[in-house]
Amino acid sequence: QLDSIADVISFGVAPSILVYKWGLFTFPRFGWIASLFFLLAGAIRLARFNALEEDGSVDSKSYFVGLPIPAAAISVALAVRLLPELPDNFVVHFSILIMVYALAFLMVSSCPFRSFKDIEWRKRRSYGTFFAIILFLVVLLHEPYVVMSIMMSLYILSGILMRISPEPMR
């Protein structure tokens, strides 16, 4: 339980304040509501995770139910890192407001997000896989925030697509 409280503070409170100070301050009331919604959705998501894991009703080794709060926090942090100085533009600030609400909604949704806990890292791989990993690391070192933003966007999109697909992709 203490781990979840620490997660709420680290991945809920901190990103909520960060995103408000960065891009939501132009909407005093709606910005605070969005930040609070992000925080509350993260807390609810963690409470649900603890409850589902405790009763064993969900296979948390393969999939999470709802966007994990660290992924939502990383998405906020990457957005701030990619655009530290926002233009004074209503559309940009409104897009950030929508992003925060979308992340909060995805945290409490029933979208399945891959946990990657079931990957066998010690399994032997082919040379092609090794080459792909090295190439990926080189690109990651060259443009880390862009690559991580693309990866996070694809991760979020994968959960949405698994939710709306007619057949489970498991």
C-alpha positions in Angstrom: 0.0 0.0 0.0 2.9 2.4 0.8 4.3 1.8 -2.7 1.0 2.9 -4.2 1.0 6.1 -2.0 4.5 6.8 -3.2 3.3 6.2 -6.8 0.4 8.6 -6.4 2.8 11.3 -5.2 5.5 10.7 -7.7 3.4 9.9 -10.8 0.2 11.8 -9.9 0.9 14.9 -7.8 4.2 15.9 -9.4 3.0 15.6 -13.1 -0.3 17.4 -12.2 1.5 20.4 -10.8 4.0 20.3 -13.6 1.4 20.2 -16.4 -0.6 23.0 -14.7 2.4 25.3 -14.4 3.5 24.5 -17.9 0.5 24.6 -20.1 -2.8 24.7 -18.2 -2.4 27.9 -16.2 -4.1 29.8 -19.1 -7.4 28.0 -18.1 -7.5 28.8 -14.4 -10.6 26.7 -13.5 -10.5 24.1 -16.2 -6.7 23.7 -15.8 -7.0 22.9 -12.1 -9.9 20.6 -12.8 -7.8 18.7 -15.4 -4.8 18.5 -13.1 -7.0 17.2 -10.3 -8.7 14.8 -12.6 -5.3 13.4 -13.7 -4.3 13.0 -10.0 -7.6 11.3 -9.0 -7.6 9.1 -12.0 -4.1 7.9 -11.2 -5.1 7.2 -7.6 -8.2 5.3 -8.7 -6.1 3.3 -11.2 -3.6 2.3 -8.5 -6.4 1.3 -6.1 -8.0 -0.8 -8.8 -4.6 -2.4 -9.7 -4.1 -3.3 -6.0 -7.6 -4.7 -5.7 -7.5 -6.7 -8.9 -4.0 -8.1 -8.1 -5.1 -9.0 -4.6 -8.1 -11.1 -5.7 -6.2 -12.5 -8.7 -9.0 -11.7 -11.2 -6.6 -10.2 -13.8 -3.5 -11.6 -15.4 -1.2 -8.6 -14.5 1.8 -10.6 -15.8 0.8 -9.9 -19.4 -1.6 -6.9 -19.3 -2.6 -4.0 -17.2 -6.2 -2.8 -17.1 -6.0 0.9 -17.9 -3.0 3.0 -18.7 -0.4 2.6 -15.9 0.2 5.8 -14.0 3.9 5.9 -14.7 3.2 5.8 -18.4 0.8 8.8 -18.0 3.4 10.7 -16.0 6.1 10.0 -18.5 3.9 11.2 -21.3 3.4 14.5 -19.4 7.1 14.8 -18.7 8.1 14.1 -22.3 5.6 16.7 -23.6 7.1 19.3 -21.2 10.7 18.3 -22.2 9.9 18.4 -25.9 8.2 21.9 -25.7 9.6 23.6 -22.7 8.5 27.1 -23.9 5.0 27.0 -25.3 3.8 29.6 -27.8 1.1 31.9 -26.6 -1.5 30.1 -28.6 -5.0 29.0 -27.5 -4.9 25.9 -29.7 -1.7 24.7 -28.2 -2.9 25.2 -24.6 -6.3 23.6 -25.4 -4.5 20.6 -26.9 -2.6 20.2 -23.6 -5.9 20.3 -21.7 -7.3 17.6 -24.0 -4.1 15.5 -23.6 -4.4 15.6 -19.8 -8.1 14.6 -19.8 -7.3 11.8 -22.3 -4.5 10.4 -20.2 -6.7 10.6 -17.1 -9.5 8.8 -18.9 -7.1 6.1 -20.2 -5.9 5.4 -16.7 -9.4 4.6 -15.5 -10.5 2.9 -18.7 -10.6 -0.8 -19.3 -8.1 -0.7 -22.1 -5.5 -3.5 -21.9 -2.0 -2.2 -21.9 0.9 -4.7 -22.2 3.0 -5.0 -19.0 6.1 -6.6 -20.6 6.6 -8.7 -17.5 6.2 -11.9 -19.5 9.2 -11.3 -21.8 12.0 -13.8 -21.3 15.1 -11.6 -21.4 17.6 -14.5 -21.1 16.2 -16.3 -24.2 18.7 -16.5 -27.1 18.0 -14.1 -29.9 19.1 -14.0 -33.6 21.8 -11.7 -34.9 19.1 -9.7 -36.7 17.4 -9.0 -33.3 20.8 -8.0 -31.9 21.4 -5.7 -34.8 17.9 -4.1 -34.4 18.5 -3.5 -30.7 21.9 -1.8 -31.4 20.4 0.3 -34.2 17.5 1.3 -31.8 20.0 2.3 -29.1 22.0 4.4 -31.5 18.8 6.3 -32.6 17.7 6.6 -29.0 21.1 8.1 -28.0 20.9 10.6 -30.9 17.3 11.8 -30.2 16.2 10.4 -26.8 13.1 12.5 -26.2 11.8 12.2 -29.7 12.2 8.4 -29.7 10.8 8.0 -26.2 7.8 10.2 -27.2 7.2 8.0 -30.2 7.4 4.9 -28.1 5.0 6.2 -25.5 2.6 7.3 -28.2 2.7 3.9 -29.8 2.2 2.2 -26.4 -0.8 4.3 -25.6 -2.2 3.7 -29.1 -1.7 -0.1 -28.7 -3.9 -0.2 -25.7 -6.6 1.8 -27.4 -6.4 -0.4 -30.5 -6.5 -3.6 -28.4 -9.7 -2.3 -26.7 -11.5 -1.5 -29.9 -10.4 -4.5 -32.0 -13.1 -7.1 -32.6 -10.7 -9.9 -31.7 -8.3 -9.9 -28.8 -4.7 -9.5 -29.9 -3.3 -11.5 -27.1 
